[in-house]
Amino acid sequence: MTDFWTHCLEALRESTPAQIYQNWYADLTAEVELEAGSVAIFVSSGFKMNKVREAYGQTIQQIVNRIAGKEMEIVWQVKEDETFAASMTNAEDNAPAQSPSEADISKTGLLPYLTFENMVEGQANQMAYASGLQVASSPKSIYNPLFIYGGVGLGKTHLMHAIGNRFLANNPKAKVLCISAQQYVQEFMDVMRLRNLNNERFSEAMRQFEARYRGLDLLLIDDIQSFGGRDGTQTNFFLAFENMVPHGKQIVLTSDTYPRNLKEFQERLLSRLTQGLIVTVEPPEFDMRVQILLQKAERSGLDMPREVAEIIAKKLKSNVRELEGAVQQVLAYTRFHQVDVTIDTVKLALRDIFKASSVPVTIETIQQTVAQHYGFKVAELNSKSRKAKLVRARQVAIYLARELTKKSLPELGELFGGRDHATVIYACKKIASERNTDEELKYDLHLLEQKIKS
């Protein structure tokens, strides 16, 4: 099925800036089983596979599905087996010939197109954006570590790469590494597998692993929550932390969870993670969503009128990734049908997404989501119990129900265990007031809203 993959690559070429296509798509190969509904995509290295899958996986999935005319399963594979030893050696000496840009990316893990210049600043990310810019521009470490948290698809990873790219531009000789927590865990596990096989190889691999992290000027780790429950990894990272931060070396971390809510983390490590500055990235407000759409469209070569962006922004409210996906879908639709970007064509291109976003939120969904988040059953939420944690969860659920549905106060009281409207009013006022000062509550509300609307 080489023709099928050729069509996919052509669609990617048409919808992507030339530099990005050449760096990330051009050498991808695939084996297609159309009847079975699967595509195996082969990438030249494990590093590149992770980056392509993370940054462009959604775009590739949409194009593959469109050309196949049905939902396809994508399986990512590396063309040749890699060993931990190879990943620990110098890429310039041992890796196959690469373009300079890819070689540089392999050293730092930074994606060069994720910059501050390509990021939209708004109320939702204002504090995080400003703090990241300060960290990237300061000649010495500040806010150390900088801990950025927020829900899925809100731009935490983009901000992290932007910090690394600006820091490296200001300090060209600095040693910078940007890596996902999953990659860190995998590298550590690869070392530990040698422990019972060969003492000499294990000692050398551990020495290289520790030197790789402790010799850095800036370390950026994405999705730190993946360290949860991994005592060996946490202990190792704690030691790396102690060898960096007290010596003025900067660490930046991202998480989908407020730091004190990280599960199965050593207390001493949690203490270190929260000693710097904690900032949140929230779902983008309307004006910010419009600007994101216009910027993404421009960078994709798509002429999107502002009134079209406003229509999309009114429908899609959850996260940045959803907006990026909408732009790619409009791009693919309009180029395939050779039509202009208008309100009518966008409604056709995004009809399924718009339909899904217009499904009304129910009280049942809110109760189930909140109960699960706080570790209770729905029956407990609606019970007469006055346990402090349960009361808090109940107040959050009532507040969200008031915000996300059109139910009246008496209706809400009845649906939450037969409570009177005064109790409903108290719950709504209490949560509305505290969300302005309680960062943990603010995060919980944003996360719950995302889950409820998804």
N, C-alpha and C positions, 0 to 999 in steps of 0.2 A: 504494500500500500504506500509506495514512495510518493505517488501523485498526491495522496491525501496530505501527507506531511509537507510536501512542497507548497500546497495551497495554504496550509497553516502558516508556514514561514513567510509566504508572500503577504498574507493578511497582517502578520506581525510587522513586516517591513513597512507596509503602508500606514500603519497606525502608530509608529514609534519613531522618535528622532533617530537619525542615522547612526550617531555615536553609540547610543544605547543598543540598537539592533546589532551593530558590529561586535560590541564587547560581550553581549550576553546571549543573543539568539543565534547568530550566524552559524556557529559550529554545532548546534544541537542536532542530534539525529534521533530517529524514532522507529520503533516497530509497532505497527498498528494491527489490531484485531478488531475490525469494525463490527462484525457480527457479534463478537463477545463483549463489545462495548469497552475496550481497554486500549490504552496507548502507553507504551513504555518509552520514556524519554531518557536518552543517554547524554550525560554531561561529562566534560573532560576531567573534572576533579570533584572531590567531596566538598571542598570549600566553595567552588563555583555552584555546585548543585544546591547547597544551602542558601546561597544568596539569590539565585534565580527563583527558587521555589518560594522564598520569603517575599521578595520584592515584586515578582512578576507572575507568580503562580496563578493568581486569580485571573489576570489578563489572558494567559495561555489557556486556562480552563474554559473561559468564555468563548474564545475563538475556536478551540477544538470542538466544543459542543455545537456551535453554530454551523461549522462546516460539516460535521457529522449528522446534524439534524436531530440529535438526541443527546442525553446526558452520558458522558464518557468518564470512565475511571482513568486517572493518570497515575502511573507508577514511575517514580524517579529512580534512576540508577546511574552509578559511576561507570564509565567505560572500562576502566582498569582498576583492579584491586589496589587499595592504598594500605600502607602499614603505618603504625604509629611512629616508627623510626623515621620514615620518610617525612612525616609531618613535623618532626622535631629538627630536621636538618635545614640548612639554609636553602631557601627556594631558588636563589640565583645560581647555586652550584649544582643542584640536583633536579630541578623541575624541567619539563620540556620547555622549548622556546615559547615565550609569551610576549604579548604586546606590552610596552612599558606600563600602560595604565593598569593592566591586570596584575602585573608583577608587584606594583606598588600597593594595590588593593590587597594582595595576598599577604603582604607584610603587616599591614595595619588593620585589615578587616573593615576599613571604612569605605562606604559607597560614596564616590565623589559628587554625585548629583544631589545628595541629601544635605543641603546647606541651609543657612539662615536666610539666604537670598530667595530660596525656593520654598520658604515656609511662610504661611499666612499667620500674622499675629492678631489676636483678638482677646476679648475678655476671658474666654475659656482657657487660654494658655499664657496669659500676660505675665504672670509671676514666674512661671516655669521658663518662658522664653527669655525674660530679662535676667534671671539667675543663670541660665545656661550661657548666655552671652557674656556675663561677667566672668564666669569660670573659664570660658574659652579665651578671654582677652586679658586676663590677669597674669602678670609675670610670676606670681607665686600662688600656691594653692589657697583657695578660699571655699567656704561652704563644703568642708571635706568630711564625709562624702556628700555629694549632691544626690539626693534620692528623689527620683521623679516617679510618681505613681498615677494611675488612672485606668479607666476601662479599656477594653479591646478596641483597637483601630482609631485611637484619638491622636496619634502622632508622637508618642513617646520615643519610638525608635528613630523617627526622623530627627527629632530634637537631639537625641544622643549622638547620632552621626554628625549633625551640624556642629555640635560642640567639638567633636574630634577633628573635623575638617578645619574649623577656624583655629583651633589650638595649634594644629600642625602647620597651618599657613603662617601663623605668628612665630612659631618655633620650629623651623624646618629640620633641625637636627634632633628634635625631641623623639623619644621612643614612645610610640602610641600603639595601643592595641584595643580594638573593639571586637567583642565576642559575645555570643549568646551564652546564657547560663548552661544550657544544654550541651554546648560545645565544651565548656569548661569541665562539666561533669564527665563527658565522654573521654576527654584527654586524661583526666585523673584516673578514670577506670582503666584506661589502656595501660597506664603505668602500673597500676596495682595488680593487673593480671600477670605481670612479670615477676611479682614478689616471690612466688613459690616455684618459679621455673629456673631462674638464673640470677643469683645474687649480684653478680657483676653488672649484668644488663639492667637489672632493676635499679641499682644504685646510680648508674649513669643516666638512665631515663628519668629518674626522680630529680637528679641534679639539673638536667636540662629543663625539666618542667618548672622547677622552682625558679631557675634563672630567667626563664621566659617571662615570668610575671613580676619578679622582684626587681628586675632591672628597668622597669618602665617609669616614664614620667607621667603618663596618663593611662589609666585603665578604665574602660567603659564596658559594663556587663549588662546585657539586656535580659529581662524576665528573671530577675534574681529569685523569684518565688520557686523556681525549679530546683533550688538547693534544699527545699523542705524535705526532712526525713533522711537526708544523706549526711550522716555524722562525719564520715571520713572527709568528704568534700568540704564541709563547713569548717572542720578543724584546719584543713590545709589553707582554705581561703582566709581564715582568721589570722594565720601566721603571715600570709602574704599582705594582708591589711596592715598588720603591725609593722611590717617592713617597709610599707609605703607611706601611710598617712603621717606618722610622727616625724618622718623625714621630708615632709613637704611635697610628696608625690600625690597627685590628684586622682581620686576615684569618683566615677559617676555610675549610678545604678538606676535601672528602671524596674518597675514591678506593676502588676495589675491589681495589687493589694496594698492597702495602707500598711506601713511597716509593722505596726504592733499587731496586725491581724495575720501576719505570716505564720503558717502552720508548721509545726515540728522544726523550729529553729532554736539553736542553742541560745540561752539567755545572754551569754557574753557577746555573741555575734550580733544579736539584736541590739544590744547596747551600743555597739560600734556603729551599726548601720544608721542609728537614729541620733548620732552625736553631731551631725552636720546640719544641713538644711533640707527640709522635706517640702516638696512642692507638688501640686497636683495639676493634671491636665484634665479639663472637663469637656463634655460634649459641646461642640461649637454652636454659638448663637446664630441667629438668622443671617445677619450681615457678614459674619465670618464664613458661613456656609456658601454664601453667594460668591465671596472673593475666592474661596478655595476652588469652586467650580470654574470660575473664569480663568484662574491661573492654570489649573490643570488642563483646561481646554486649549488655552494658548500654547502651552508647552507641547501639546499633542498635535498642534497644527489645525485645531478645530475652531472655526469661526462661530462662537456661541454668543448670541445677543444677550444682553443683561436680563431682559424680561423672561427669557427661557431659563436662565440660571435661577431666577427668583421662583419660577414655577417648581423647579426641581428642589430648591432649598426649602420650600414650604412643605414638600412631601417627605423628604428624607432628612431626619433630624438626629439620627443616632451617633454617627461617627464619620471621621474623615475617610476611612477606607471605603465605606459605602458610597460616598460622593465620588471618589476616584473610580470605583467600579462603574458608576453611572456614566461618567464621562467616556470611559472606554467602550461601554455598550452603545452609547449614542454615536461615537466615532465609527464603530464597526457597522452599525445599521445604516448610517447616512452614506458611508462610502460604498457599502455593498449595493445599496439601492440607488446610489448616485443622486441624492436629494440634499437640499439645504437643511441647516439646523433651524427648525421652526418649532413653535409650540406644538403643532399638530404632529410633526415627525417625532418629536421627543416623547409625546404621549404614546405613540405607537412603539417606539424603541424601548420604553421603560414601562410598558403597560403591566407586566407581571410584577415588577418591583412596586409600582404605585398601588396596585391592587393589594399586595401584601401589607403595605404601610397603612392602608386605610381600614384595615380590620380593627374594629373597636376593642378597647381594653375592657376586660370583664373583672368584676370583683373577685371571682373565683381565681383568676390568674394572679391577681395581686396578692391574695391571701396565701396561695400556694407558694409563690415566689418568696415572699417575705418570711413565711414560716420556715421554709427550707434554708434560707440564708442565715437565720438566727438559730437554727437547730431545734425547732418546735414542730408540732403537728398543727394542722389547721384547726382542729377541735380545741386545742389548748389556746390558740389565738382568740377564739370566740368564747372561751370559758370565763368564769367569774374570778379566776385566780388573780391575785395581786402581787405575785412574785415580781421583783423589780425588773429583771431582764425580760420577762414575758410582757409586762406592761409597756416597756420600751418598744418591743417589737410590735405590739398591738397599736401603739400610737403612730409608729412609722407606717404601718399598713393603712390606718385610717387616713393619715395625711396624704399618702399616695393615691388612695381611692378618691379623695376629695379633689386632688389635682388632675387625675387622669381620666375620671369618668364624670358623667353629668348627673350623678345621683344626688338627691337632696339630703339635707342633714338627717331628717327622720328616717329616710331610706337607709342611709349608712349606719345609723344606730341600730336599726332592725337587723341588718345584714352582719353586724359584728356582735352578735349575741344578745340582741334586744336592749342595747344601751340607749340612754336618752340623748337628745340633741346637744345638751350642755356638755356632756362627756366628749362628744365628737368635736365640738368647737374648741374645747380645752386642748385636746390632742393636736388638732391642726395648728393652733396658735403656738403651742409649746415647741413642736418640731420646726415650724416656720421660723421661729425666733432663734432656736439653737443652731440651725443649719448655717447661720451666718458666722458663728464663732467656733463651732465644733467641727474640726477638720475631718475627724473620723466619721461623724454623722453625715457630713456633706458627701464624703466619698461613698458611703453606704447608699445614700439616696440616688446618686448618679448611677452607681452600679445596678441597683434594683430597677431604676427606670429603663436602663438599657435592656436588662433581661426581660422585663415585662413587655416591652415594645417589640422585642425580637421574635 
